[in-house]
Amino acid sequence: WATVYPRRIVDATARAKVSAVFLRSTDHGHHWDFWSEIPYAGDPAVDPKADERGGFTEPAIQFMPDGSVFCLLRTTDGAGVGPLYQARSTDQGRTWSRPKVFDSLGVWPRLLTLGNGVTLAAYGRPGLFVRATSSPDGSRWDPRVPVVAPKVDGQEKTTCAYAALLPLNAEAALIAYSDFQTPAADGGFRKGIRVRRIETTV
């Protein structure tokens, strides 16, 4: 599987908004076929700038314990911080539910399901957060937990929020992320890469 977010040309017309597009290979990546897409559908009720957004970008997918596919979609762009949306497929990614808001912010979402059935989501900006669910279809998520707290003034000076998740065992994972407030020898701060352990319980 591969995820991209182009501005597609359909019926000789370039779409105004970027879509989340899913590609699939059945020969170990030598050839790729278009599989499906999630066209941009912002929600003006929760995002006053929905009509100004460029579309859905940085899609992340996870095959869930119940067999469905769960997807997170970024909308933060030049118009400012935008909601992170979620969509779900029950037919192996061929069709998708209408996207709805997952959280009020989020770039570069990462998803990981551990052996105990817990699925983790990492995303942020401003700040960096982790959420978890033991729901097999991802329908119910626990509140987000800060990994790096955002600045009070809302300006992003703490992390780029581009993180990675790596499973350690059935109950634990590592999260790697940037921390712009790493203490330096001169008493100031510098950018650093940190790795922390996430423990889960069911």
DAJO-V224099 format. One line per field, one symbol per residue. phi: phi as a letter, one per 30 degrees, with the letter a starting at -180 (. if undefined). Layout:
BEGIN
phi = ???
END
This chain:
BEGIN
phi = .bbbbccdcbhibdddcdcdcccbccbiidbbcdcabcddbdcddcbeceddddkcbhdbbbddedjdccbcbdbeaddjdbdccbbbbcbiidbbdddbdcadakchdbbacdddjdccbcalidibbbbbbcdecidbcdedcdcbdddddiddbcadidcbcbdcadcbbcccacbdcddcddjcbbdbccbbcccbbc
END
